[in-house]
Amino acid sequence: METAFAPPVGITVAAAVLGALLAMILPTCLYLYVEPRGRRQWAAAGDSPATRRAPALVRLTAWLSFAVGQIALPWLVVPAACAVLLWLQMKLGVARPIGLAITAAVGVAALVQALLAFGMLPLGVRLLARDGRLRARVAARARVHALVSGGVLGACVLLGWAMANVPHFVHPWLRAALLWTALRPVMAYAAVCLLHAILLGRCARALVDTPPTPRSE
């Protein structure tokens, strides 16, 4: 009976929690630096410098933009790992067309995710600064990101189900390696990006619905 190695649940959960905490440091610091400097652009009648700030939806979307954008460069490790898996399959003589295709597809998906993430950091800054030129593009970007992330997430779920339930779908060694080095990370990242795209779409409406009110300091 074929079995695939899986780390203990406790170790997996602890690693996930630690990784999440570490991943929150940079976006939080960047948010705390940028957000106060953009408050003037969100002036409204009857407010004061002490209470003036962007809507909560915009602030949450900006923070998530920083969180997603910070791993644009590190995320290139995932397609690199897929390239290594392709080489190993051929080197070890276990290459099969379906295994090669799946590995290449996951690597391409991770590369697309990294490319989309490169624009997230400046996007978060411009959201907090209420860049008027951004309004027309936010909704379109949200749709594109939602389609890409939703497609990647759905495809990865189907691939994971097929590898777990279809006998001999891929080599057992490849299944274990691909699950923990690429497929599951890509799925998790796609889910976060899909959430960000949904928030970004709502944020676009918030930017249009609440036009800035000029205010002198």
C-alpha atoms as an extended CHARMM CRD file, in Angstrom:
* protein
*
       217  EXT
         1         1  MET       CA              0.0000000000        0.0000000000        0.0000000000  PROA      1               0.0000000000
         2         2  GLU       CA              1.3890000000        3.3770000000       -1.0370000000  PROA      2               0.0000000000
         3         3  THR       CA              1.7870000000        5.9380000000        1.6960000000  PROA      3               0.0000000000
         4         4  ALA       CA              2.9580000000        9.5170000000        1.5940000000  PROA      4               0.0000000000
         5         5  PHE       CA              4.9340000000       11.1760000000        4.3270000000  PROA      5               0.0000000000
         6         6  ALA       CA              3.0340000000       13.9030000000        6.1930000000  PROA      6               0.0000000000
         7         7  PRO       CA              4.4440000000       15.9560000000        9.0760000000  PROA      7               0.0000000000
         8         8  PRO       CA              2.6780000000       15.5760000000       12.4450000000  PROA      8               0.0000000000
         9         9  VAL       CA             -0.3710000000       17.8210000000       12.8170000000  PROA      9               0.0000000000
        10        10  GLY       CA              1.0590000000       19.6110000000       15.8590000000  PROA      10              0.0000000000
        11        11  ILE       CA              4.2500000000       20.5480000000       14.0410000000  PROA      11              0.0000000000
        12        12  THR       CA              2.2880000000       21.7090000000       11.0090000000  PROA      12              0.0000000000
        13        13  VAL       CA             -0.0190000000       23.9130000000       13.1070000000  PROA      13              0.0000000000
        14        14  ALA       CA              2.8620000000       25.3740000000       15.1260000000  PROA      14              0.0000000000
        15        15  ALA       CA              4.8200000000       26.1590000000       11.9690000000  PROA      15              0.0000000000
        16        16  ALA       CA              1.7620000000       27.7850000000       10.3910000000  PROA      16              0.0000000000
        17        17  VAL       CA              1.1160000000       29.9680000000       13.4490000000  PROA      17              0.0000000000
        18        18  LEU       CA              4.7600000000       31.0070000000       13.7160000000  PROA      18              0.0000000000
        19        19  GLY       CA              4.9060000000       31.7730000000       10.0040000000  PROA      19              0.0000000000
        20        20  ALA       CA              1.7320000000       33.8610000000       10.2220000000  PROA      20              0.0000000000
        21        21  LEU       CA              3.1050000000       35.8790000000       13.1480000000  PROA      21              0.0000000000
        22        22  LEU       CA              6.3740000000       36.5530000000       11.3610000000  PROA      22              0.0000000000
        23        23  ALA       CA              4.5310000000       37.4760000000        8.1680000000  PROA      23              0.0000000000
        24        24  MET       CA              2.5510000000       40.1310000000       10.0590000000  PROA      24              0.0000000000
        25        25  ILE       CA              5.5780000000       42.1300000000       11.1990000000  PROA      25              0.0000000000
        26        26  LEU       CA              6.5280000000       43.9080000000        7.9680000000  PROA      26              0.0000000000
        27        27  PRO       CA              3.0080000000       44.8050000000        6.7560000000  PROA      27              0.0000000000
        28        28  THR       CA              2.0750000000       46.0930000000       10.2140000000  PROA      28              0.0000000000
        29        29  CYS       CA              5.1810000000       48.2850000000       10.4500000000  PROA      29              0.0000000000
        30        30  LEU       CA              4.6380000000       49.6090000000        6.9290000000  PROA      30              0.0000000000
        31        31  TYR       CA              0.9820000000       50.2810000000        7.6510000000  PROA      31              0.0000000000
        32        32  LEU       CA              1.8040000000       52.1790000000       10.8600000000  PROA      32              0.0000000000
        33        33  TYR       CA              4.2690000000       54.3280000000        8.8920000000  PROA      33              0.0000000000
        34        34  VAL       CA              2.0660000000       55.0790000000        5.8670000000  PROA      34              0.0000000000
        35        35  GLU       CA             -1.4440000000       55.3200000000        7.3450000000  PROA      35              0.0000000000
        36        36  PRO       CA             -0.9720000000       58.4780000000        9.4840000000  PROA      36              0.0000000000
        37        37  ARG       CA              0.5900000000       60.2840000000        6.5140000000  PROA      37              0.0000000000
        38        38  GLY       CA             -2.4540000000       59.6700000000        4.3280000000  PROA      38              0.0000000000
        39        39  ARG       CA             -5.1270000000       60.8190000000        6.7700000000  PROA      39              0.0000000000
        40        40  ARG       CA             -5.2500000000       64.3540000000        5.3950000000  PROA      40              0.0000000000
        41        41  GLN       CA             -6.5730000000       63.0040000000        2.0950000000  PROA      41              0.0000000000
        42        42  TRP       CA             -9.5780000000       61.5320000000        3.9430000000  PROA      42              0.0000000000
        43        43  ALA       CA            -10.7430000000       64.8260000000        5.4440000000  PROA      43              0.0000000000
        44        44  ALA       CA            -14.5190000000       65.1440000000        5.7870000000  PROA      44              0.0000000000
        45        45  ALA       CA            -16.8420000000       67.8130000000        7.0900000000  PROA      45              0.0000000000
        46        46  GLY       CA            -17.0400000000       67.8240000000       10.8560000000  PROA      46              0.0000000000
        47        47  ASP       CA            -14.0090000000       65.6460000000       11.5530000000  PROA      47              0.0000000000
        48        48  SER       CA            -10.7950000000       66.5410000000       13.3500000000  PROA      48              0.0000000000
        49        49  PRO       CA             -7.1280000000       65.5900000000       12.8940000000  PROA      49              0.0000000000
        50        50  ALA       CA             -7.4820000000       63.2170000000       15.8470000000  PROA      50              0.0000000000
        51        51  THR       CA            -10.3580000000       61.2250000000       14.3240000000  PROA      51              0.0000000000
        52        52  ARG       CA             -9.5950000000       61.6070000000       10.6270000000  PROA      52              0.0000000000
        53        53  ARG       CA             -8.6310000000       58.3900000000        8.8620000000  PROA      53              0.0000000000
        54        54  ALA       CA             -9.5250000000       56.1550000000        5.9440000000  PROA      54              0.0000000000
        55        55  PRO       CA            -12.5720000000       53.8680000000        6.2660000000  PROA      55              0.0000000000
        56        56  ALA       CA            -11.9090000000       50.5590000000        8.0180000000  PROA      56              0.0000000000
        57        57  LEU       CA            -12.4020000000       48.6600000000        4.7590000000  PROA      57              0.0000000000
        58        58  VAL       CA             -9.7030000000       50.6970000000        3.0250000000  PROA      58              0.0000000000
        59        59  ARG       CA             -7.3030000000       50.2870000000        5.9290000000  PROA      59              0.0000000000
        60        60  LEU       CA             -7.8330000000       46.5260000000        6.0650000000  PROA      60              0.0000000000
        61        61  THR       CA             -7.3720000000       46.2090000000        2.3010000000  PROA      61              0.0000000000
        62        62  ALA       CA             -4.1950000000       48.2980000000        2.4210000000  PROA      62              0.0000000000
        63        63  TRP       CA             -2.7390000000       46.1750000000        5.2350000000  PROA      63              0.0000000000
        64        64  LEU       CA             -3.5680000000       42.9830000000        3.3520000000  PROA      64              0.0000000000
        65        65  SER       CA             -1.9440000000       44.4860000000        0.2420000000  PROA      65              0.0000000000
        66        66  PHE       CA              1.2510000000       44.9100000000        2.2410000000  PROA      66              0.0000000000
        67        67  ALA       CA              0.9650000000       41.3680000000        3.6090000000  PROA      67              0.0000000000
        68        68  VAL       CA              0.5200000000       39.8570000000        0.1300000000  PROA      68              0.0000000000
        69        69  GLY       CA              3.0920000000       42.0650000000       -1.5490000000  PROA      69              0.0000000000
        70        70  GLN       CA              5.8830000000       41.3710000000        0.9270000000  PROA      70              0.0000000000
        71        71  ILE       CA              6.3490000000       37.8060000000       -0.3280000000  PROA      71              0.0000000000
        72        72  ALA       CA              6.4530000000       38.6150000000       -4.0420000000  PROA      72              0.0000000000
        73        73  LEU       CA             10.1950000000       37.9350000000       -4.2480000000  PROA      73              0.0000000000
        74        74  PRO       CA             10.3560000000       35.0390000000       -1.7290000000  PROA      74              0.0000000000
        75        75  TRP       CA              7.4560000000       33.3950000000       -3.5580000000  PROA      75              0.0000000000
        76        76  LEU       CA              9.7330000000       32.8210000000       -6.5630000000  PROA      76              0.0000000000
        77        77  VAL       CA             11.1650000000       29.9580000000       -4.4990000000  PROA      77              0.0000000000
        78        78  VAL       CA              7.9890000000       27.9540000000       -5.2440000000  PROA      78              0.0000000000
        79        79  PRO       CA              8.3510000000       27.8760000000       -9.0630000000  PROA      79              0.0000000000
        80        80  ALA       CA             12.0530000000       27.2110000000       -8.5230000000  PROA      80              0.0000000000
        81        81  ALA       CA             11.1350000000       24.1960000000       -6.3750000000  PROA      81              0.0000000000
        82        82  CYS       CA              8.8030000000       22.9880000000       -9.1260000000  PROA      82              0.0000000000
        83        83  ALA       CA             11.6670000000       23.2600000000      -11.6110000000  PROA      83              0.0000000000
        84        84  VAL       CA             13.7970000000       21.1360000000       -9.2750000000  PROA      84              0.0000000000
        85        85  LEU       CA             11.0040000000       18.5530000000       -9.0470000000  PROA      85              0.0000000000
        86        86  LEU       CA             10.8030000000       18.4200000000      -12.8360000000  PROA      86              0.0000000000
        87        87  TRP       CA             14.5370000000       17.7810000000      -13.0220000000  PROA      87              0.0000000000
        88        88  LEU       CA             14.3820000000       15.1140000000      -10.3020000000  PROA      88              0.0000000000
        89        89  GLN       CA             11.5750000000       13.2510000000      -12.0460000000  PROA      89              0.0000000000
        90        90  MET       CA             13.6490000000       12.9580000000      -15.1910000000  PROA      90              0.0000000000
        91        91  LYS       CA             16.8810000000       12.2880000000      -13.3260000000  PROA      91              0.0000000000
        92        92  LEU       CA             15.3860000000        9.4950000000      -11.1980000000  PROA      92              0.0000000000
        93        93  GLY       CA             13.5790000000        7.8930000000      -14.1130000000  PROA      93              0.0000000000
        94        94  VAL       CA             10.0800000000        8.3290000000      -12.6560000000  PROA      94              0.0000000000
        95        95  ALA       CA              8.9190000000       10.9520000000      -15.1350000000  PROA      95              0.0000000000
        96        96  ARG       CA              5.3550000000       10.5220000000      -16.3680000000  PROA      96              0.0000000000
        97        97  PRO       CA              3.5030000000       12.9470000000      -18.6300000000  PROA      97              0.0000000000
        98        98  ILE       CA              0.7890000000       13.6470000000      -16.0530000000  PROA      98              0.0000000000
        99        99  GLY       CA              3.3260000000       14.2260000000      -13.2660000000  PROA      99              0.0000000000
       100       100  LEU       CA              5.4240000000       16.5520000000      -15.4030000000  PROA      100             0.0000000000
       101       101  ALA       CA              2.3460000000       18.4760000000      -16.5120000000  PROA      101             0.0000000000
       102       102  ILE       CA              1.0500000000       18.9260000000      -12.9670000000  PROA      102             0.0000000000
       103       103  THR       CA              4.4270000000       20.0480000000      -11.6460000000  PROA      103             0.0000000000
       104       104  ALA       CA              4.8500000000       22.5380000000      -14.4810000000  PROA      104             0.0000000000
       105       105  ALA       CA              1.2980000000       23.8650000000      -14.0520000000  PROA      105             0.0000000000
       106       106  VAL       CA              1.7510000000       24.4570000000      -10.3160000000  PROA      106             0.0000000000
       107       107  GLY       CA              5.0580000000       26.1940000000      -10.9880000000  PROA      107             0.0000000000
       108       108  VAL       CA              3.4650000000       28.4870000000      -13.5780000000  PROA      108             0.0000000000
       109       109  ALA       CA              0.6140000000       29.2690000000      -11.1810000000  PROA      109             0.0000000000
       110       110  ALA       CA              3.1030000000       30.2360000000       -8.4620000000  PROA      110             0.0000000000
       111       111  LEU       CA              5.0040000000       32.4200000000      -10.9260000000  PROA      111             0.0000000000
       112       112  VAL       CA              1.7970000000       34.2350000000      -11.9020000000  PROA      112             0.0000000000
       113       113  GLN       CA              1.0120000000       34.7680000000       -8.2210000000  PROA      113             0.0000000000
       114       114  ALA       CA              4.4460000000       36.2890000000       -7.6560000000  PROA      114             0.0000000000
       115       115  LEU       CA              4.0710000000       38.6280000000      -10.6370000000  PROA      115             0.0000000000
       116       116  LEU       CA              0.6620000000       39.8330000000       -9.4410000000  PROA      116             0.0000000000
       117       117  ALA       CA              2.0140000000       40.3850000000       -5.9310000000  PROA      117             0.0000000000
       118       118  PHE       CA              4.7110000000       42.7960000000       -7.1040000000  PROA      118             0.0000000000
       119       119  GLY       CA              2.1500000000       45.5910000000       -7.4450000000  PROA      119             0.0000000000
       120       120  MET       CA              0.5680000000       45.0880000000       -4.0380000000  PROA      120             0.0000000000
       121       121  LEU       CA              2.9200000000       47.2330000000       -1.9420000000  PROA      121             0.0000000000
       122       122  PRO       CA              2.4590000000       50.4270000000       -3.9930000000  PROA      122             0.0000000000
       123       123  LEU       CA             -1.2600000000       49.6430000000       -4.2480000000  PROA      123             0.0000000000
       124       124  GLY       CA             -1.5950000000       49.6680000000       -0.4620000000  PROA      124             0.0000000000
       125       125  VAL       CA              0.2580000000       52.9740000000       -0.2040000000  PROA      125             0.0000000000
       126       126  ARG       CA             -1.9450000000       54.5800000000       -2.8590000000  PROA      126             0.0000000000
       127       127  LEU       CA             -5.1120000000       53.3220000000       -1.2040000000  PROA      127             0.0000000000
       128       128  LEU       CA             -4.1770000000       54.9430000000        2.0910000000  PROA      128             0.0000000000
       129       129  ALA       CA             -3.1140000000       58.1230000000        0.2680000000  PROA      129             0.0000000000
       130       130  ARG       CA             -6.4430000000       58.1860000000       -1.6180000000  PROA      130             0.0000000000
       131       131  ASP       CA             -4.8220000000       58.4820000000       -5.0050000000  PROA      131             0.0000000000
       132       132  GLY       CA             -7.5820000000       59.7780000000       -7.2890000000  PROA      132             0.0000000000
       133       133  ARG       CA             -5.9720000000       58.2280000000      -10.3600000000  PROA      133             0.0000000000
       134       134  LEU       CA             -6.3540000000       54.7930000000       -8.7890000000  PROA      134             0.0000000000
       135       135  ARG       CA            -10.1490000000       54.6790000000       -8.6490000000  PROA      135             0.0000000000
       136       136  ALA       CA            -10.7180000000       53.7130000000      -12.2710000000  PROA      136             0.0000000000
       137       137  ARG       CA             -8.2520000000       50.8080000000      -12.0400000000  PROA      137             0.0000000000
       138       138  VAL       CA             -9.0630000000       49.3070000000       -8.6550000000  PROA      138             0.0000000000
       139       139  ALA       CA            -12.2600000000       47.5640000000       -9.7790000000  PROA      139             0.0000000000
       140       140  ALA       CA            -10.6140000000       46.1440000000      -12.9160000000  PROA      140             0.0000000000
       141       141  ARG       CA             -7.6210000000       44.9150000000      -10.9300000000  PROA      141             0.0000000000
       142       142  ALA       CA             -9.9200000000       43.3320000000       -8.3550000000  PROA      142             0.0000000000
       143       143  ARG       CA            -11.7580000000       41.3830000000      -11.0880000000  PROA      143             0.0000000000
       144       144  VAL       CA             -8.5400000000       40.1420000000      -12.6700000000  PROA      144             0.0000000000
       145       145  HSD       CA             -7.0560000000       39.0770000000       -9.3430000000  PROA      145             0.0000000000
       146       146  ALA       CA            -10.2980000000       37.3670000000       -8.3240000000  PROA      146             0.0000000000
       147       147  LEU       CA            -10.4670000000       35.3910000000      -11.5770000000  PROA      147             0.0000000000
       148       148  VAL       CA             -6.8070000000       34.3480000000      -11.3900000000  PROA      148             0.0000000000
       149       149  SER       CA             -6.8690000000       33.4560000000       -7.6920000000  PROA      149             0.0000000000
       150       150  GLY       CA            -10.2090000000       31.6660000000       -7.9190000000  PROA      150             0.0000000000
       151       151  GLY       CA             -9.0370000000       29.6750000000      -10.9280000000  PROA      151             0.0000000000
       152       152  VAL       CA             -5.7480000000       28.7140000000       -9.2770000000  PROA      152             0.0000000000
       153       153  LEU       CA             -7.4930000000       27.7390000000       -6.0420000000  PROA      153             0.0000000000
       154       154  GLY       CA            -10.1040000000       25.6170000000       -7.8220000000  PROA      154             0.0000000000
       155       155  ALA       CA             -7.5310000000       23.8720000000      -10.0000000000  PROA      155             0.0000000000
       156       156  CYS       CA             -5.2890000000       23.1180000000       -7.0280000000  PROA      156             0.0000000000
       157       157  VAL       CA             -8.2050000000       21.6920000000       -5.0360000000  PROA      157             0.0000000000
       158       158  LEU       CA             -9.0590000000       19.3720000000       -7.9210000000  PROA      158             0.0000000000
       159       159  LEU       CA             -5.4240000000       18.3160000000       -8.3280000000  PROA      159             0.0000000000
       160       160  GLY       CA             -5.0780000000       17.6450000000       -4.6160000000  PROA      160             0.0000000000
       161       161  TRP       CA             -8.2410000000       15.5370000000       -4.6270000000  PROA      161             0.0000000000
       162       162  ALA       CA             -7.0770000000       13.5810000000       -7.6890000000  PROA      162             0.0000000000
       163       163  MET       CA             -3.6470000000       12.8820000000       -6.2240000000  PROA      163             0.0000000000
       164       164  ALA       CA             -5.1930000000       11.7000000000       -2.9520000000  PROA      164             0.0000000000
       165       165  ASN       CA             -8.0070000000        9.5710000000       -4.3760000000  PROA      165             0.0000000000
       166       166  VAL       CA             -7.0560000000        8.3580000000       -7.8540000000  PROA      166             0.0000000000
       167       167  PRO       CA             -4.6910000000        5.3570000000       -7.6890000000  PROA      167             0.0000000000
       168       168  HSD       CA             -1.4120000000        5.7870000000       -9.5640000000  PROA      168             0.0000000000
       169       169  PHE       CA             -2.4000000000        9.3110000000      -10.6620000000  PROA      169             0.0000000000
       170       170  VAL       CA              1.1340000000       10.4580000000       -9.8670000000  PROA      170             0.0000000000
       171       171  HSD       CA              4.1510000000        8.7380000000       -8.3650000000  PROA      171             0.0000000000
       172       172  PRO       CA              3.8890000000        8.5390000000       -4.5110000000  PROA      172             0.0000000000
       173       173  TRP       CA              7.2080000000       10.3300000000       -4.0820000000  PROA      173             0.0000000000
       174       174  LEU       CA              6.0680000000       13.1630000000       -6.3270000000  PROA      174             0.0000000000
       175       175  ARG       CA              2.7180000000       13.4090000000       -4.5460000000  PROA      175             0.0000000000
       176       176  ALA       CA              4.3610000000       13.9330000000       -1.1520000000  PROA      176             0.0000000000
       177       177  ALA       CA              6.9730000000       16.3500000000       -2.4710000000  PROA      177             0.0000000000
       178       178  LEU       CA              4.5610000000       18.3900000000       -4.5660000000  PROA      178             0.0000000000
       179       179  LEU       CA              1.9220000000       18.6650000000       -1.8520000000  PROA      179             0.0000000000
       180       180  TRP       CA              4.2180000000       20.1450000000        0.7830000000  PROA      180             0.0000000000
       181       181  THR       CA              6.5770000000       22.2070000000       -1.3730000000  PROA      181             0.0000000000
       182       182  ALA       CA              4.1810000000       23.7600000000       -3.8980000000  PROA      182             0.0000000000
       183       183  LEU       CA              0.5460000000       22.6840000000       -4.1210000000  PROA      183             0.0000000000
       184       184  ARG       CA             -0.6330000000       23.5010000000       -0.6070000000  PROA      184             0.0000000000
       185       185  PRO       CA              1.3400000000       26.7650000000       -0.3500000000  PROA      185             0.0000000000
       186       186  VAL       CA             -0.1010000000       27.8610000000       -3.7080000000  PROA      186             0.0000000000
       187       187  MET       CA             -3.6110000000       26.9770000000       -2.5180000000  PROA      187             0.0000000000
       188       188  ALA       CA             -3.1870000000       28.9590000000        0.7140000000  PROA      188             0.0000000000
       189       189  TYR       CA             -1.7450000000       31.9650000000       -1.1130000000  PROA      189             0.0000000000
       190       190  ALA       CA             -4.5510000000       31.8340000000       -3.6980000000  PROA      190             0.0000000000
       191       191  ALA       CA             -7.1670000000       31.8460000000       -0.9250000000  PROA      191             0.0000000000
       192       192  VAL       CA             -5.5910000000       34.9280000000        0.6720000000  PROA      192             0.0000000000
       193       193  CYS       CA             -5.3420000000       36.6770000000       -2.7080000000  PROA      193             0.0000000000
       194       194  LEU       CA             -8.9780000000       35.8580000000       -3.4590000000  PROA      194             0.0000000000
       195       195  LEU       CA            -10.0120000000       37.4440000000       -0.1630000000  PROA      195             0.0000000000
       196       196  HSD       CA             -7.8890000000       40.4790000000       -1.0130000000  PROA      196             0.0000000000
       197       197  ALA       CA             -9.5220000000       40.7680000000       -4.4450000000  PROA      197             0.0000000000
       198       198  ILE       CA            -13.0050000000       40.7090000000       -2.8940000000  PROA      198             0.0000000000
       199       199  LEU       CA            -12.0380000000       43.4130000000       -0.4030000000  PROA      199             0.0000000000
       200       200  LEU       CA            -10.3870000000       45.4270000000       -3.1560000000  PROA      200             0.0000000000
       201       201  GLY       CA            -13.5840000000       45.3620000000       -5.2080000000  PROA      201             0.0000000000
       202       202  ARG       CA            -15.5910000000       46.6760000000       -2.2720000000  PROA      202             0.0000000000
       203       203  CYS       CA            -12.8600000000       49.2010000000       -1.5620000000  PROA      203             0.0000000000
       204       204  ALA       CA            -13.1980000000       50.5540000000       -5.1110000000  PROA      204             0.0000000000
       205       205  ARG       CA            -16.8600000000       51.2950000000       -4.4330000000  PROA      205             0.0000000000
       206       206  ALA       CA            -15.9470000000       52.9650000000       -1.1490000000  PROA      206             0.0000000000
       207       207  LEU       CA            -13.4720000000       55.2350000000       -2.9230000000  PROA      207             0.0000000000
       208       208  VAL       CA            -16.1280000000       56.3040000000       -5.4170000000  PROA      208             0.0000000000
       209       209  ASP       CA            -18.9530000000       56.6290000000       -2.9080000000  PROA      209             0.0000000000
       210       210  THR       CA            -17.0000000000       58.9020000000       -0.5590000000  PROA      210             0.0000000000
       211       211  PRO       CA            -15.3270000000       61.6250000000       -2.6380000000  PROA      211             0.0000000000
       212       212  PRO       CA            -12.6700000000       63.6370000000       -0.7910000000  PROA      212             0.0000000000
       213       213  THR       CA            -13.7370000000       66.9060000000        0.8180000000  PROA      213             0.0000000000
       214       214  PRO       CA            -11.0990000000       69.6630000000        0.5860000000  PROA      214             0.0000000000
       215       215  ARG       CA            -10.1310000000       70.8510000000        4.0520000000  PROA      215             0.0000000000
       216       216  SER       CA             -7.5550000000       73.3150000000        5.2270000000  PROA      216             0.0000000000
       217       217  GLU       CA             -5.4080000000       72.4750000000        8.1980000000  PROA      217             0.0000000000
